[in-house]
Amino acid sequence: MKSSESLSPFSAPVLPALGSAPVDVVDPAAAWDRVKRRLRAEYGDDVFSSWFARLDLDAVVEDTAQLSVPTRFLRSWIQTHYLDKVLALVGNELPGIAHISLNVRTATRPAPPVRSPAPEPTVDQPSAKPMPYLRPVETSAREDELAGSPLDRRMTFESYFVGRSNALAHAAALQVARAGAGEPVPYNPLFIHASVGLGKSHLIQATAHLAESRGRRVLYLTAERFMYGFVAALKAQTAIAFKEKLRTIDILVIDDLQFLAGKSIQQEFCHTLNALIDGGKQVVVAADRPPTDLETLDERVRSRLSGGLVVEIGSLDEMLRVKILKSRIEAARAHHANFDVPDPVVAYVAHQVSTNGRDLDGAVNRLLAHSALSGTGMSLETAEAAIRDLVKNREPRRVKIEDIQRIVAKHYNVSRADILSLRRTATVVKPRQVAMYLAKSLTPRSLPEIGRRFGGRDHTTVLHAVRKIEGLVGRDSSLAEEVDLLRRLLSE
């Protein structure tokens, strides 16, 4: 038997049965790593990141695994939807575990001992009483399930900068916000999508602010807040009141819809969407991609969202970046009177930092720090040194499998549905194999994950496609040019 000094802090002695050979101790830390890998492989990266990435194993006490999450919402969601699955996986990796205790960890809660050694059983000693699942603590004052997410008072139309990339989205949002209570709804739903840091949340919050100032009843919710409200209403048996209250508003504003998960919650969102639109109420939605690419959403929800006005906010053009930089510099000057950035330096930074608004904020902070610490004026050389790490460490565009499928389908004049289908005609097989090859080359996804994203195919099918295209690219110059063109399109 291994000595106790060699065991992990997670470990406790395991006694072999009388007359049997010594038994190896299972390390709970390693076992928990395997459980999380199984969850990622089974549910995919998106679901894993949303629900399991912050789920930790704190301790193993007798026959109970003590897990923790950072929020009450995560605890409620996992208990409602995934607790049996997690218990089954933990039981497979840690034999003898029969129960899960799920807690909400806080910054002030002391870390529990990872494992309390169990008393050594004797012939006359009964086994320990199983610990039941931990139930959520009931509070005396129930929270309002439909309390809206807080609005940022700084995110108004007055502080929103308009350029070529966001002019259409800005005009549509402004018209929606200015519409009166009895006026016809101009665009319903209004769906705004953009990558991170391009201003979609600012725009829909500005819409909520202006509509509220004109006497409209506005409810602003993130997708996570909508899910929490619905789950809380179900637990409190107030789901009917929740639905009725949701339908009494004039404008529903939903942010980060890509995080909306769960079949029952998506069904309720679809019913709410239909009821509001059919009743002449306005719906405004923001997400990081268009409705057709939100594959985790129910098809009816995607169809209804696509039926309104779908507007993309593109990358910030250089003139718009100059406007944003000058505004941020002016705001910094209110607290640092000596901070001054000449126009040539502003133009240089706007040209170099081209990703999103948050990187522009970072650039201004770097300029301010260099100016304050050096005590000298801001020159091009100083600016270059100040933002060098921001430009050098800027992450390249992250390519998604959905983008690969869409661009490849468009290039070969087939539909994305064809690529995902079981059709085996030559006009479909080639684009499908090229898309699989690019997915393996340009994303960190595993072969099984790629196969799942391509209509649930086996990983051997993906491997065959990758090897075939690799061989053809080396011999067929025209195919090599096509693949190179697709790579450039995906990197733009």
C-alpha positions in Angstrom: 0.0 0.0 0.0 1.2 3.5 -0.8 2.5 5.6 2.1 0.4 8.6 3.2 3.2 11.0 2.3 2.8 10.1 -1.4 -0.9 10.8 -1.5 -2.5 14.0 -2.9 -4.1 16.4 -0.4 -7.4 15.1 -1.8 -6.7 11.6 -0.8 -7.6 9.5 2.3 -6.6 6.0 3.1 -8.5 3.2 1.5 -8.5 -0.1 3.4 -8.5 -3.3 1.4 -10.9 -6.1 2.2 -9.5 -8.8 4.5 -7.3 -11.2 2.7 -7.2 -9.2 -0.5 -4.3 -7.5 -2.3 -3.6 -3.8 -1.6 -5.8 -1.4 -3.5 -4.4 1.7 -5.2 -5.9 5.0 -3.9 -7.8 7.1 -6.5 -6.7 10.7 -6.6 -9.8 12.8 -6.5 -8.0 15.8 -8.1 -7.1 13.7 -11.2 -10.5 12.1 -11.2 -12.2 15.5 -11.2 -10.0 16.5 -14.2 -11.3 13.5 -16.0 -14.9 14.3 -15.1 -14.5 17.8 -16.6 -12.9 16.4 -19.7 -15.9 14.0 -20.1 -18.3 16.9 -19.7 -16.5 19.0 -22.3 -16.4 16.1 -24.8 -20.1 15.3 -24.3 -21.6 18.7 -24.3 -19.2 20.7 -26.4 -17.1 23.8 -25.6 -19.9 26.3 -25.5 -22.1 24.5 -23.0 -19.0 23.5 -20.9 -17.8 27.1 -20.7 -21.3 28.3 -19.7 -22.1 25.8 -17.0 -19.1 23.6 -16.0 -15.9 25.6 -16.4 -16.3 27.2 -12.9 -17.6 24.0 -11.2 -14.9 22.9 -8.7 -14.4 19.9 -6.4 -13.8 21.2 -2.8 -13.8 18.0 -0.8 -14.7 14.3 -0.7 -16.3 13.4 2.7 -17.3 9.8 3.1 -19.7 9.0 0.3 -20.3 12.7 -0.7 -18.5 14.9 -3.2 -18.6 18.5 -2.2 -18.7 20.8 -5.3 -18.9 24.5 -5.5 -19.8 27.3 -8.0 -19.4 31.1 -7.8 -23.1 32.1 -8.1 -26.5 31.0 -6.9 -27.8 31.0 -10.5 -25.1 28.5 -11.6 -26.0 26.3 -8.6 -29.7 26.4 -9.4 -29.1 25.7 -13.1 -26.8 22.7 -12.5 -29.1 21.3 -9.9 -32.0 21.5 -12.2 -30.4 20.2 -15.4 -27.1 18.4 -14.8 -26.8 17.1 -11.3 -27.7 13.5 -12.1 -25.2 13.5 -15.0 -22.4 15.0 -12.8 -23.1 12.5 -10.1 -22.9 9.6 -12.6 -19.6 10.8 -13.9 -18.1 11.4 -10.4 -19.4 8.0 -9.3 -17.6 6.3 -12.2 -14.3 8.0 -11.4 -14.6 7.9 -7.6 -16.2 4.6 -6.6 -18.2 4.9 -3.5 -19.5 8.4 -4.1 -23.3 8.3 -3.9 -24.2 11.9 -3.3 -23.3 15.4 -4.5 -23.3 18.5 -2.3 -23.4 21.7 -4.3 -22.5 25.0 -2.6 -22.0 28.6 -3.6 -18.4 29.7 -2.8 -17.7 33.2 -1.7 -14.6 35.3 -1.2 -15.1 35.2 2.6 -16.0 31.6 2.9 -12.9 29.7 4.2 -11.8 26.8 2.0 -13.0 23.5 3.5 -10.6 20.7 4.1 -10.3 18.8 0.9 -11.1 15.5 2.5 -11.8 14.4 6.0 -10.5 10.9 6.7 -13.3 8.5 7.3 -13.2 6.4 10.4 -11.9 2.9 9.9 -14.9 0.5 9.7 -15.1 -2.5 12.0 -17.3 -5.5 11.8 -19.7 -4.1 14.4 -19.7 -0.5 13.1 -22.6 0.4 10.8 -21.9 2.4 7.7 -22.3 6.2 7.8 -25.7 7.6 7.0 -25.7 9.0 3.4 -25.6 12.7 3.1 -28.5 14.1 1.1 -28.1 16.6 -1.8 -27.6 20.1 -0.6 -30.8 22.1 -1.2 -30.8 25.9 -1.9 -31.2 27.9 1.3 -34.7 29.5 1.5 -34.6 33.3 2.2 -37.3 35.1 4.0 -37.7 37.8 1.3 -38.0 36.3 -2.2 -36.2 38.2 -4.9 -38.2 39.7 -7.8 -37.7 37.1 -10.5 -38.2 39.8 -13.2 -36.0 42.6 -11.8 -34.2 44.0 -14.9 -30.5 44.0 -15.3 -28.9 47.4 -14.3 -28.4 50.0 -17.1 -25.2 51.9 -17.4 -26.0 55.6 -17.2 -23.0 56.4 -19.4 -24.4 54.3 -22.3 -26.6 56.8 -24.1 -27.0 58.0 -27.7 -25.2 61.2 -26.8 -22.0 59.2 -25.9 -22.3 56.8 -28.9 -20.0 57.6 -31.8 -21.4 56.9 -35.3 -19.4 55.8 -38.3 -19.9 53.8 -41.5 -19.7 50.5 -39.6 -22.6 51.3 -37.2 -24.6 54.0 -38.9 -27.5 51.6 -39.9 -27.7 50.0 -36.5 -27.7 53.4 -34.8 -30.4 54.8 -37.1 -32.6 51.7 -36.5 -32.1 51.8 -32.7 -32.8 55.5 -32.6 -36.1 55.1 -34.5 -37.2 52.3 -32.2 -36.4 54.4 -29.1 -38.2 57.5 -30.4 -41.4 55.6 -31.4 -44.4 56.6 -29.2 -46.6 54.2 -27.3 -49.4 54.0 -29.9 -47.2 54.3 -33.0 -46.6 51.4 -35.4 -43.6 49.3 -34.5 -40.9 50.1 -37.1 -38.7 47.0 -36.9 -39.7 44.1 -34.8 -37.7 42.4 -33.6 -34.6 44.6 -34.1 -31.6 42.2 -33.9 -28.1 43.8 -33.6 -25.1 41.5 -33.8 -21.4 42.3 -33.6 -18.1 40.9 -32.3 -16.8 41.8 -28.8 -16.1 45.5 -28.1 -17.9 47.0 -31.1 -20.7 48.8 -29.2 -23.8 46.6 -29.5 -24.5 46.6 -25.7 -24.0 50.4 -25.6 -26.5 50.8 -28.5 -29.3 48.7 -27.0 -28.8 50.3 -23.5 -29.0 53.7 -25.2 -32.3 52.5 -26.7 -33.6 51.5 -23.3 -32.6 54.8 -21.7 -34.3 57.0 -24.4 -37.4 54.9 -24.5 -37.8 55.1 -20.7 -37.3 58.8 -20.8 -40.3 59.0 -23.3 -42.6 57.2 -20.9 -42.3 53.6 -22.3 -42.2 50.6 -20.0 -38.8 49.1 -20.8 -37.3 45.9 -19.4 -33.5 45.3 -20.1 -32.3 41.8 -19.4 -29.2 39.8 -20.1 -29.8 36.3 -21.3 -28.4 35.0 -18.0 -30.8 37.2 -16.0 -33.7 36.0 -18.1 -32.7 32.4 -17.4 -32.3 33.1 -13.7 -35.7 34.8 -13.5 -37.5 31.9 -15.2 -35.8 29.2 -13.0 -36.5 31.2 -9.8 -40.2 31.5 -10.9 -40.5 27.8 -11.5 -39.0 27.0 -8.0 -41.3 29.6 -6.3 -44.3 28.3 -8.3 -44.9 31.8 -9.7 -44.3 31.0 -13.4 -47.7 32.2 -14.5 -47.2 35.6 -12.7 -43.7 35.8 -14.3 -45.1 35.3 -17.8 -47.9 37.7 -17.3 -45.6 40.4 -15.9 -43.2 39.9 -18.8 -46.0 40.5 -21.3 -47.1 43.9 -19.8 -44.0 45.8 -20.9 -43.7 48.0 -24.0 -40.1 47.2 -25.0 -38.1 44.1 -24.1 -34.3 44.5 -24.6 -32.2 41.3 -24.4 -28.4 41.3 -24.4 -26.0 38.4 -25.1 -28.7 36.1 -26.5 -26.0 33.6 -27.5 -25.9 32.5 -23.9 -29.6 31.5 -23.7 -29.7 27.8 -23.0 -32.1 25.1 -21.9 -35.0 23.7 -23.9 -37.7 24.9 -21.5 -36.3 28.4 -21.2 -35.9 28.7 -25.0 -39.6 27.6 -25.3 -40.7 30.2 -22.8 -38.6 32.9 -24.6 -40.2 31.9 -27.9 -43.7 32.2 -26.4 -42.8 35.6 -24.9 -41.3 36.8 -28.2 -44.5 35.8 -30.1 -46.8 37.3 -27.5 -45.0 40.7 -27.5 -44.6 40.9 -31.2 -48.2 39.9 -31.9 -49.3 42.4 -29.3 -47.5 45.2 -31.0 -44.8 45.5 -28.4 -41.1 46.1 -29.4 -38.3 43.6 -29.0 -34.6 44.5 -29.3 -32.0 41.8 -29.2 -28.2 41.8 -29.3 -25.8 38.9 -29.8 -22.3 38.1 -31.1 -23.6 36.6 -34.4 -26.7 36.6 -36.6 -29.8 34.5 -35.7 -29.1 31.9 -38.4 -25.7 31.1 -36.7 -27.0 30.7 -33.2 -27.2 26.9 -33.5 -27.9 26.3 -29.8 -31.2 28.2 -30.1 -34.4 26.5 -31.0 -35.2 26.8 -34.7 -38.5 28.6 -34.0 -36.7 31.3 -32.1 -34.1 31.8 -34.8 -36.9 32.0 -37.4 -38.8 34.6 -35.5 -35.7 36.7 -34.8 -34.7 36.5 -38.5 -38.2 37.9 -39.5 -37.3 41.4 -38.2 -34.5 43.7 -39.0 -31.1 42.0 -38.6 -28.2 44.6 -38.5 -24.5 44.0 -38.2 -22.1 46.4 -36.6 -18.8 46.0 -38.5 -15.3 46.7 -37.5 -14.6 50.3 -36.4 -13.3 52.3 -39.4 -10.3 54.5 -38.8 -12.2 57.8 -38.7 -14.5 56.3 -36.0 -11.5 55.1 -34.0 -10.0 58.7 -34.1 -13.3 60.0 -32.7 -13.4 57.5 -29.9 -9.7 58.1 -29.0 -10.2 61.9 -28.9 -13.2 61.4 -26.6 -11.3 59.2 -24.3 -8.3 61.5 -24.2 -10.6 64.5 -23.4 -12.2 62.5 -20.6 -8.7 61.7 -19.2 -7.7 65.3 -19.4 -10.5 66.2 -17.0 -8.5 64.4 -14.2 -5.0 65.0 -15.7 -4.8 68.6 -17.0 -1.3 68.1 -18.4 -2.2 65.1 -20.5 -2.1 66.2 -24.2 -1.9 63.9 -27.3 -1.1 65.7 -30.6 -3.3 64.8 -33.6 -0.5 62.9 -35.4 -0.1 60.6 -32.4 -3.9 60.1 -32.3 -3.9 59.2 -36.0 -1.0 56.8 -35.4 -2.7 55.0 -32.5 -6.0 54.8 -34.5 -4.2 53.1 -37.3 -2.3 50.6 -35.2 -5.1 49.6 -32.8 -7.9 48.4 -35.1 -9.6 45.6 -33.2 -12.3 47.1 -30.9 -13.2 49.9 -28.6 -11.9 48.3 -25.5 -8.4 48.1 -27.0 -8.6 51.8 -27.7 -9.4 52.4 -24.0 -6.3 50.3 -23.2 -4.2 52.4 -25.6 -5.3 55.7 -23.9 -4.5 54.3 -20.5 -1.0 53.3 -21.7 -0.4 56.8 -23.2 -1.6 58.4 -20.0 0.7 56.2 -17.9 3.8 56.9 -20.0 3.0 60.7 -20.0 2.5 60.8 -16.2 5.5 58.7 -15.4 8.0 60.2 -17.8 6.8 63.8 -17.4 7.6 64.5 -21.0 5.4 65.4 -24.0 3.7 62.8 -26.1 5.5 62.1 -29.3 5.2 59.3 -32.0 8.2 57.5 -30.4 6.6 57.7 -27.0 3.3 56.4 -28.4 5.0 53.6 -30.2 6.7 52.4 -27.0 3.5 52.8 -25.0 1.3 50.7 -27.2 3.9 48.2 -28.4 2.7 45.4 -26.2 -0.9 46.0 -27.1 -0.2 45.7 -30.8 2.3 42.9 -30.5 0.1 40.8 -28.2 -3.1 41.4 -30.0 -4.8 38.1 -30.6 -5.5 37.1 -34.1 -9.1 36.7 -35.2 -10.5 33.5 -33.7 -12.0 31.4 -36.5 -15.2 29.6 -35.7 -16.4 26.4 -37.4 -19.6 28.1 -38.2 -17.7 30.8 -40.1 -15.7 28.2 -42.0 -18.9 26.4 -43.0 -20.6 29.6 -44.1 -17.7 31.0 -46.2 -16.9 27.6 -47.8 -20.6 27.1 -48.7 -20.8 30.5 -50.3 -17.5 30.0 -52.2 -18.7 26.7 -53.7 -22.3 27.9 -54.3 -23.9 25.4 -52.0 -25.9 25.9 -48.8 -24.6 25.4 -45.3 -27.4 22.9 -44.8 -26.0 20.9 -47.7 -22.6 20.7 -46.0 -24.2 19.4 -42.8 -26.5 17.0 -44.6 -26.0 13.3 -45.6 -25.8 14.1 -49.3 -22.8 12.5 -51.0 -22.9 14.1 -54.5 -19.6 15.5 -55.7 -20.9 19.1 -55.6 -21.4 18.7 -51.8 -18.7 16.2 -50.8 -15.8 18.4 -51.9 -16.9 21.6 -50.0 -17.6 19.5 -47.0 -14.2 17.9 -47.0 -12.5 21.3 -47.6 -14.5 22.8 -44.7 -13.4 19.9 -42.4 -9.8 20.4 -43.4 -9.9 24.1 -42.6 -11.7 23.4 -39.3 -8.8 21.1 -38.3 -6.2 23.6 -39.6 -7.6 26.8 -38.2 -9.3 25.9 -35.0 -8.2 24.0 -31.8 -11.2 21.7 -32.1 -10.7 17.9 -31.8 -11.7 15.5 -34.6 -14.8 14.2 -32.6 -15.9 17.8 -31.9 -15.5 18.7 -35.6 -17.5 15.7 -36.6 -20.2 16.7 -34.2 -20.4 20.2 -35.7 -20.6 18.6 -39.2 -24.0 16.9 -38.7 -22.9 14.4 -36.1 -20.2 12.6 -38.2 -17.7 10.1 -36.8 -14.1 11.4 -36.2 -12.8 8.9 -38.7 -14.8 10.7 -41.4 -13.2 13.9 -40.5 -9.7 12.3 -40.4 -10.3 10.9 -43.9 -11.4 14.3 -45.3 -8.4 16.0 -43.7 -5.9 13.5 -45.2 -7.6 13.6 -48.6 -7.5 17.4 -48.9 -3.9 17.5 -47.6 -2.9 15.1 -50.4 -4.8 17.0 -53.1 -3.4 20.4 -52.1 0.1 19.1 -52.7 -0.8 17.9 -56.2 -3.6 20.2 -57.4 -2.5 23.8 -57.7 -6.0 25.1 -58.4 -7.3 23.5 -55.2 -4.3 24.9 -53.3 -5.2 28.4 -54.6 -8.8 27.9 -53.5 -7.8 26.8 -50.0 -5.4 29.7 -49.7 -8.2 32.1 -50.8 -10.5 30.6 -48.2 -7.9 31.0 -45.5 -7.5 34.7 -46.3 -11.2 35.2 -46.3 -11.5 33.6 -42.9 -8.6 35.7 -41.5 -10.1 39.1 -42.5 
